Every structure is written in structure tokens, then in C-alpha cells.
Amino acid sequence: MKWLTQVITIFYILLSANFSFATNPKFIDFQFIPTNGAVDWEYFMINGDSYLAVANRQNDEHTSINSKIYKWNGSEFIEFQNVLSNSARDWESFYISSDTYLALANYDGNSYIFKWNGTEFEEIQSIATTGASLDCNFFRIDNDSYLALANYHDGNSFNINSVIYKWNGNSFIPFQLIPTSGAGDWEYFIIDGEKYLALANQYNGITRKIDSKIFKWNGTKFEEFQSIPTNEARAWESFVINEIFFLSVANFCDDSTHNINSIIYQWDGVSFKHFQSIPTIGSDDILNFSIYGEHYLAVANSTEQGNSELNAFIYKWNGTSFLEYQSIQTFGVRKLESFIINGIPYLAIANWRNNTTYNIDSRIYKWNFGIDCGLKGDFNDDGVIDLKEAIHALQIVSDVKK
């Protein structure tokens, strides 16, 4: 009869806590953070503490402004440290040995490496990025650490080299030059022990309908492996579902319209093949995440003919493909970041601008597990409480009470 006691206990806790279960778990508003043309969020941890860095690209007057690092205080994120940036585009956190680092990619001027000194981040290296670095991606191969920077434009041409840097024990030094065309994003991934780098090419000075590239590690350097037609590709995202490898790309524009598909590709054992098209509007980012074994894909729709007040969409894996699950109001959203604190999933959205100003709030959303306070008698479509979500909720409640 132990099982019966457990069931009774579960429902007693539910009733005493005044929980009710909504039809579909989803993200709900959690925290608004004032930002200035925000284009990236980066979540990381140091000694068990949670941090969130935002890249502020510009306010209504300047591009040389502070980007900020926030720290979790147990109930919300509070401002922790300011970092002067010049049209900041991307943060990347990483660890080498026992040390924590942050790389900041600036569109204007140099990009920087910061190191945690025990109380805050301090600059340890300036990297002369060739006119406008849009992304930095850290990865390891064997015992070596690398940082790939995506260079967009040097003032004269979009067709320039992006650079992979290698850590020499004290700083990053140039390791390999990769020819790129308006490079916007790097994505490192491993399939069956083989190492790859996906590059998002945005523009070659003539057209946005250009190939993006996948490079493969040959043991000493990266070599071109596959070309994939893209339309001003803004971001790559790699992920695995049931041991099947996928690679998705966020397409922004095809020279005439922002209303184009972003694409999910599937690895067939030899190369990537088209798997599914996702309707998007000026997509600037695509993000995969999992919540208790369920797989989701979020896309950032950022602009349509000057209108930046669009919805981002979250898709859920149904076993064979992704289906639309939830929409979220955004304002020129540039980046999405998912993370978990104390067992609760969150989604941070970097809002770049509404239709009038760059000085707007970016938002953090919290997964509500389909739970509302107050006994409202909410049930699922079959008229019964979703016990799977109930158990998840109880786990969270238990963790919080501890």
C-alpha cells in the first residue's frame, strides 16, 4: 500500500499548495531588464553562482556604451558589473583549467578577453578584429583551446578572413585564417568523434543568397567539407534528438524579402540534408533546448520591412518534426538564451529596438510547468490532470523548500 500513500501525499500537497494545472506548460513573463539595443545574452556560472551578460549594441545616440553583467540573487538578476563596449555584438563564456573567461566581440574597434579575478572580470587581452566581429565561439580539440571570431566587414569589403585563435597558455594567438563573406556566426560540433565548424555567411557585397560553409578538422586544421545555400544566414544551431544529429540555420533575407524559411538539416551519415523548413521573418537566431526530455526550437523573428515588433516562436518536437507551440511578443529580437536555475527553465530574449527607440527592456521568461496559483480546476484537453507535469512541479517545490 506504499504506492497508495504516495499518491495520496501527492494530491494532498497539490491541494494544500493551491496548485492548478493549465492546459499547456509555457514560458511566462519573469523579469524585465532595461537594455540599449541588446543583441546577445550569455548565461554562465562561477562557483555555483549564476550570471547573465548582455551585449548592448547602442542607445539612441551612441554605440560606445556599457554592456552589463548581472548576478542571480536568489530570486532575480541584479546588476553586477559594467563593461565598456563599442557596438557590442556577442559574449562568449568559457573555462580554461580552473579559470573563467569572457570574450566580447565588438563591431567597432577591438574585441576583448576578460578573466575572472575572484571578485570581478578584468581585461587580459585585446584582439584587433578585422573591422566588425559579430560572433565568437570557444571550443576544445584534445587538450587545446580555440576561439573563432567571425569578421563581417573591414570598411572596404565583406569578403575578408575570419580568424581561429589558439590559446598558448597566456593569450589567444592567430591559428588559422578562413575566407568568409560577411561572416555572422560560428558553431562547433562533434559527430562520431569528428570535429566540425559551421560558418554563417551573410553577404558578399552583391547578394545575400550565398552559401554558408561547414569545415571539418583534419587533425591539424579545418578544411572545407560542405557548402549549404543560405539567405543572409545569421546563426547556426546544432543539436541531437534520439541519437540523430541536426543542424539548423536562421535565414534573415533573400535580397527581396524577410519572409523566408529557416531550415533544419539532418545528418545522413555522410553530409547534411534538408529535413524541415520553418517559416520565419527576418530570423536572427535559432535555439534548441530541452525541458524534462521534451525538445524545443525557438526562432527569433526580428524585422519585416522596418517593423521590429514581431513574435518569436517556440516549436516542440512531436516525435517526427517540430510543430508550433508558443509565440512571444518581441521587439527586434536578436538573440535567445536558455538556462536552468534550481531546476526551473528560463528563456532570455535580447530586444534590439521597437519601432522608435533602442532603449527598451529585454525580457526573461520563466517556464510555469502549466501551474497557476489558486485552485481553478484547470485540466488538460482530456479532462484530467497532467501527472507528468505534476511530478515535475513537486520536484521543483521540494527543491525550493530544501
C-alpha positions as CSV (number, residue, x, y, z in Angstrom):
1,M,0.0,0.0,0.0
2,K,3.1,2.2,-0.1
3,W,2.1,3.4,-3.6
4,L,-1.3,4.5,-2.4
5,T,0.2,6.5,0.4
6,Q,2.5,8.2,-2.1
7,V,-0.4,9.1,-4.4
8,I,-2.5,10.5,-1.5
9,T,0.5,12.5,-0.4
10,I,1.0,14.0,-3.9
11,F,-2.6,15.2,-4.1
12,Y,-2.6,16.5,-0.6
13,I,0.4,18.6,-1.4
14,L,-1.2,19.8,-4.6
15,L,-4.4,20.8,-2.8
16,S,-2.6,22.4,0.2
17,A,-0.4,24.4,-2.1
18,N,-3.4,25.6,-4.1
19,F,-1.9,24.5,-7.4
20,S,-3.9,24.1,-10.5
21,F,-2.7,22.7,-13.8
22,A,-3.2,24.6,-17.1
23,T,-3.7,23.0,-20.5
24,N,-0.1,23.6,-21.8
25,P,3.0,24.5,-19.8
26,K,4.7,27.5,-21.3
27,F,7.0,30.5,-20.7
28,I,5.6,33.4,-18.8
29,D,7.0,36.9,-18.0
30,F,9.5,36.8,-15.2
31,Q,11.8,39.9,-15.3
32,F,12.2,43.0,-17.4
33,I,15.8,44.4,-17.7
34,P,16.5,47.8,-19.2
35,T,18.8,47.4,-22.2
36,N,20.2,49.6,-25.0
37,G,19.9,47.9,-28.4
38,A,20.5,44.5,-26.8
39,V,21.9,41.8,-29.3
40,D,23.0,39.0,-27.1
41,W,22.6,37.2,-23.7
42,E,25.2,34.8,-22.3
43,Y,24.5,32.7,-19.2
44,F,27.3,31.2,-17.2
45,M,28.2,30.0,-13.7
46,I,31.1,30.7,-11.3
47,N,31.4,28.7,-8.1
48,G,27.7,27.8,-8.1
49,D,26.6,31.4,-8.7
50,S,24.6,32.3,-11.9
51,Y,25.4,35.2,-14.1
52,L,23.9,36.7,-17.2
53,A,25.8,39.1,-19.5
54,V,24.0,41.3,-22.1
55,A,25.7,42.9,-25.1
56,N,24.3,46.4,-25.6
57,R,24.9,47.5,-29.1
58,Q,23.7,51.1,-29.0
59,N,21.4,53.6,-27.4
60,D,19.6,56.3,-29.4
61,E,22.8,58.4,-29.6
62,H,26.0,56.3,-29.2
63,T,27.5,52.9,-29.8
64,S,30.2,53.3,-27.2
65,I,28.2,52.3,-24.1
66,N,28.3,49.8,-21.3
67,S,27.4,46.2,-21.7
68,K,26.4,44.6,-18.4
69,I,26.8,41.5,-16.3
70,Y,24.0,40.5,-14.0
71,K,24.1,38.2,-11.0
72,W,21.3,36.0,-9.6
73,N,20.5,36.9,-6.1
74,G,18.2,34.0,-5.3
75,S,15.1,35.5,-6.8
76,E,16.1,37.7,-9.8
77,F,19.1,39.1,-11.7
78,I,20.7,42.2,-10.3
79,E,23.3,44.4,-12.0
80,F,26.8,43.3,-11.1
81,Q,29.4,44.8,-13.4
82,N,29.6,47.3,-16.3
83,V,32.0,46.7,-19.3
84,L,32.6,49.5,-21.8
85,S,31.8,48.2,-25.3
86,N,31.8,49.5,-28.8
87,S,28.7,48.3,-30.7
88,A,28.9,45.0,-28.8
89,R,27.7,42.0,-30.7
90,D,28.4,38.8,-28.8
91,W,29.5,37.4,-25.4
92,E,31.1,34.0,-25.0
93,S,31.9,32.4,-21.7
94,F,34.4,29.6,-21.3
95,Y,36.7,27.8,-18.9
96,I,40.4,27.0,-19.2
97,S,41.8,24.9,-16.4
98,S,40.1,26.3,-13.3
99,D,39.7,29.9,-14.6
100,T,36.6,31.6,-16.0
101,Y,36.8,33.9,-19.1
102,L,34.5,36.1,-21.1
103,A,35.1,37.1,-24.7
104,L,33.4,40.2,-26.0
105,A,33.0,40.7,-29.8
106,N,32.8,44.4,-30.8
107,Y,31.6,45.6,-34.1
108,D,33.7,48.8,-33.8
109,G,37.3,48.5,-32.8
110,N,39.0,45.7,-30.9
111,S,37.4,42.7,-29.3
112,Y,38.4,41.7,-25.7
113,I,39.1,38.8,-23.4
114,F,38.3,39.1,-19.7
115,K,39.3,36.9,-16.9
116,W,37.6,36.4,-13.5
117,N,39.9,37.5,-10.7
118,G,37.8,36.2,-7.9
119,T,35.6,39.3,-7.5
120,E,35.0,40.6,-11.0
121,F,36.1,40.3,-14.6
122,E,39.3,42.2,-15.7
123,E,40.6,42.7,-19.2
124,I,43.6,40.5,-20.1
125,Q,43.8,40.7,-23.9
126,S,42.7,43.0,-26.8
127,I,42.3,41.4,-30.2
128,A,42.4,43.5,-33.3
129,T,39.4,42.1,-35.1
130,T,39.4,43.0,-38.8
131,G,36.6,45.5,-38.8
132,A,33.5,44.3,-37.1
133,S,33.4,41.0,-35.3
134,L,29.9,39.7,-35.0
135,D,30.5,36.4,-33.1
136,C,33.0,34.5,-31.0
137,N,32.8,30.7,-30.4
138,F,35.1,28.8,-28.0
139,F,35.8,25.1,-28.4
140,R,38.4,22.5,-27.4
141,I,40.1,19.9,-29.5
142,D,42.0,17.3,-27.5
143,N,43.8,19.4,-24.9
144,D,43.9,22.6,-26.9
145,S,41.6,25.6,-26.6
146,Y,40.4,27.7,-29.6
147,L,38.4,30.8,-30.2
148,A,36.8,31.5,-33.6
149,L,35.9,35.1,-34.4
150,A,33.5,36.0,-37.3
151,N,34.6,39.1,-39.1
152,Y,31.9,40.8,-41.1
153,H,33.4,43.8,-42.9
154,D,36.7,45.7,-42.9
155,G,35.5,49.0,-44.2
156,N,36.1,48.1,-47.8
157,S,34.9,44.6,-48.4
158,F,32.7,41.8,-46.9
159,N,35.0,39.2,-48.4
160,I,37.6,39.0,-45.7
161,N,39.2,36.4,-43.5
162,S,37.7,35.3,-40.2
163,V,40.2,34.0,-37.7
164,I,40.5,31.0,-35.4
165,Y,42.8,31.7,-32.4
166,K,44.6,29.2,-30.3
167,W,45.3,29.5,-26.5
168,N,49.1,29.5,-25.8
169,G,48.8,29.4,-22.1
170,N,48.6,33.1,-21.6
171,S,46.6,34.5,-24.5
172,F,45.0,33.7,-27.8
173,I,47.2,33.8,-30.9
174,P,46.2,33.5,-34.6
175,F,46.0,29.9,-35.7
176,Q,44.0,29.7,-39.0
177,L,42.5,32.2,-41.4
178,I,39.2,31.2,-43.1
179,P,37.9,33.2,-46.1
180,T,34.4,34.4,-45.3
181,S,31.7,36.7,-46.8
182,G,30.1,38.9,-44.2
183,A,30.6,36.3,-41.5
184,G,28.0,36.3,-38.8
185,D,28.2,33.1,-36.7
186,W,30.4,30.1,-35.9
187,E,29.0,26.8,-34.5
188,Y,31.3,24.0,-33.3
189,F,30.0,20.4,-33.0
190,I,31.2,16.8,-33.0
191,I,29.7,13.8,-34.9
192,D,31.0,10.3,-34.2
193,G,34.3,11.8,-32.9
194,E,34.8,14.0,-35.9
195,K,35.1,17.8,-35.3
196,Y,33.2,20.4,-37.4
197,L,32.8,24.2,-37.6
198,A,29.7,25.7,-39.3
199,L,30.1,29.2,-40.6
200,A,27.2,31.6,-41.4
201,N,27.9,33.8,-44.4
202,Q,25.6,36.8,-44.7
203,Y,26.6,39.0,-47.6
204,N,29.3,39.2,-50.3
205,G,28.7,42.7,-51.4
206,I,26.4,41.7,-54.2
207,T,23.9,39.2,-52.9
208,R,22.6,37.7,-49.6
209,K,21.8,34.4,-51.4
210,I,25.2,32.8,-50.8
211,D,26.5,29.6,-49.5
212,S,27.4,29.1,-45.9
213,K,30.1,26.6,-45.1
214,I,30.9,23.6,-42.9
215,F,34.5,22.8,-42.2
216,K,36.0,19.6,-40.9
217,W,39.1,19.1,-38.7
218,N,41.7,17.0,-40.5
219,G,44.0,16.6,-37.5
220,T,45.9,19.8,-37.9
221,K,43.5,22.4,-39.3
222,F,39.9,22.9,-40.6
223,E,39.2,22.1,-44.3
224,E,36.0,22.9,-46.2
225,F,33.6,20.0,-46.0
226,Q,30.2,21.1,-47.3
227,S,28.5,24.2,-48.8
228,I,24.9,24.9,-47.9
229,P,22.8,27.5,-49.8
230,T,21.6,30.2,-47.3
231,N,19.9,33.6,-47.3
232,E,21.9,36.0,-45.2
233,A,22.4,33.3,-42.6
234,R,22.5,34.8,-39.1
235,A,23.0,31.8,-36.9
236,W,23.7,28.0,-36.8
237,E,22.4,25.7,-34.0
238,S,23.4,22.1,-33.7
239,F,21.5,19.5,-31.6
240,V,20.8,15.8,-31.1
241,I,17.4,14.1,-30.8
242,N,17.3,10.3,-30.2
243,E,20.9,10.0,-31.4
244,I,20.0,11.8,-34.7
245,F,22.2,14.8,-35.4
246,F,20.6,18.1,-36.7
247,L,21.9,21.4,-37.8
248,S,19.6,24.4,-38.1
249,V,20.2,27.8,-39.8
250,A,18.4,31.1,-39.2
251,N,17.9,32.8,-42.6
252,F,17.4,36.6,-42.5
253,C,16.7,37.9,-46.0
254,D,17.0,36.7,-49.6
255,D,17.6,40.2,-51.3
256,S,13.9,40.9,-51.7
257,T,12.0,39.8,-48.6
258,H,12.4,38.8,-44.9
259,N,9.6,36.3,-45.2
260,I,11.7,33.2,-45.9
261,N,12.2,29.8,-44.4
262,S,14.8,28.9,-41.9
263,I,16.0,25.4,-42.4
264,I,16.7,22.3,-40.3
265,Y,19.2,19.8,-41.8
266,Q,19.7,16.2,-40.8
267,W,23.0,14.3,-40.8
268,D,22.6,11.2,-43.0
269,G,25.9,9.7,-42.1
270,V,27.8,11.4,-44.9
271,S,26.5,15.0,-45.1
272,F,23.7,17.3,-44.1
273,K,20.4,17.0,-46.0
274,H,17.2,19.1,-45.8
275,F,14.9,17.9,-43.1
276,Q,12.3,20.6,-42.3
277,S,11.5,24.2,-43.3
278,I,10.4,26.7,-40.6
279,P,8.6,29.9,-41.7
280,T,10.4,32.9,-40.3
281,I,10.5,36.7,-40.7
282,G,14.0,38.1,-40.7
283,S,15.2,35.4,-38.4
284,D,18.3,36.5,-36.4
285,D,18.7,33.4,-34.1
286,I,17.6,29.9,-33.7
287,L,17.9,28.0,-30.4
288,N,17.4,24.4,-29.3
289,F,16.7,23.4,-25.7
290,S,15.2,20.6,-23.7
291,I,12.8,20.6,-20.8
292,Y,12.4,17.3,-18.9
293,G,13.1,15.2,-22.0
294,E,10.9,17.3,-24.4
295,H,12.8,19.1,-27.3
296,Y,12.1,22.6,-28.3
297,L,13.3,25.0,-31.0
298,A,12.9,28.8,-30.6
299,V,13.3,31.2,-33.6
300,A,13.9,35.0,-33.3
301,N,11.8,36.9,-35.9
302,S,13.5,40.3,-35.8
303,T,12.2,42.6,-38.6
304,E,9.9,42.9,-41.6
305,Q,10.2,46.0,-43.8
306,G,11.1,48.2,-40.9
307,N,8.7,46.7,-38.4
308,S,10.5,45.2,-35.5
309,E,7.5,44.4,-33.3
310,L,7.1,40.8,-34.2
311,N,6.6,37.5,-32.4
312,A,9.2,34.9,-31.7
313,F,8.0,31.3,-31.9
314,I,8.8,28.2,-30.0
315,Y,8.3,24.9,-31.7
316,K,8.0,21.5,-30.0
317,W,9.3,18.1,-31.2
318,N,6.4,15.7,-31.8
319,G,8.5,12.7,-32.5
320,T,8.9,13.3,-36.2
321,S,9.1,17.1,-36.7
322,F,8.8,20.4,-34.9
323,L,5.3,22.0,-34.5
324,E,4.5,25.5,-33.4
325,Y,3.9,25.6,-29.7
326,Q,4.1,29.1,-28.3
327,S,4.5,32.7,-29.5
328,I,6.1,35.5,-27.5
329,Q,5.9,39.3,-28.3
330,T,9.4,40.7,-29.0
331,F,11.0,43.9,-30.3
332,G,13.6,43.4,-32.9
333,V,14.8,40.3,-31.0
334,R,18.4,39.4,-31.8
335,K,19.3,36.5,-29.5
336,L,17.8,33.9,-27.4
337,E,19.4,32.2,-24.4
338,S,18.0,29.3,-22.3
339,F,19.2,28.2,-18.9
340,I,18.1,26.4,-15.8
341,I,18.4,27.7,-12.2
342,N,17.3,25.5,-9.3
343,G,15.6,23.1,-11.7
344,I,13.5,25.8,-13.3
345,P,14.0,26.6,-17.0
346,Y,14.3,30.2,-18.2
347,L,14.4,31.9,-21.6
348,A,16.2,35.3,-22.0
349,I,15.3,37.4,-25.1
350,A,17.6,40.3,-26.2
351,N,15.3,43.0,-27.6
352,W,17.2,45.3,-30.0
353,R,14.7,48.0,-30.7
354,N,11.0,48.7,-31.1
355,N,9.8,50.9,-33.9
356,T,11.0,54.1,-32.2
357,T,13.9,53.5,-29.8
358,Y,16.8,51.2,-28.8
359,N,16.3,52.0,-25.1
360,I,13.8,49.2,-24.3
361,D,13.5,46.3,-21.9
362,S,14.8,42.9,-22.7
363,R,13.0,40.1,-21.0
364,I,13.5,36.9,-19.1
365,Y,10.7,34.3,-19.2
366,K,10.1,31.5,-16.8
367,W,8.7,28.1,-17.5
368,N,5.5,27.7,-15.5
369,F,5.0,23.9,-15.8
370,G,1.4,24.6,-16.5
371,I,0.8,25.6,-12.9
372,D,-1.2,28.6,-11.7
373,C,-1.7,29.7,-8.1
374,G,-5.2,29.4,-6.9
375,L,-7.4,26.2,-7.2
376,K,-9.1,26.9,-10.5
377,G,-9.8,23.3,-11.6
378,D,-7.7,23.5,-14.8
379,F,-7.3,20.2,-16.6
380,N,-5.8,19.1,-19.9
381,D,-7.6,18.5,-23.1
382,D,-8.7,15.1,-21.9
383,G,-10.2,16.4,-18.7
384,V,-7.5,15.0,-16.4
385,I,-4.6,16.5,-14.5
386,D,-1.3,16.0,-16.3
387,L,0.5,13.9,-13.7
388,K,3.9,14.1,-15.5
389,E,3.9,17.9,-15.0
390,A,2.6,17.4,-11.5
391,I,5.6,15.3,-10.6
392,H,7.9,17.9,-12.2
393,A,6.2,20.6,-10.2
394,L,6.5,18.7,-7.0
395,Q,10.2,18.2,-7.6
396,I,10.6,21.9,-8.1
397,V,8.6,22.6,-4.9
398,S,10.7,20.1,-3.0
399,D,13.9,21.6,-4.2
400,V,12.8,25.1,-3.3
401,K,11.6,24.1,0.2
402,K,15.0,22.4,0.8
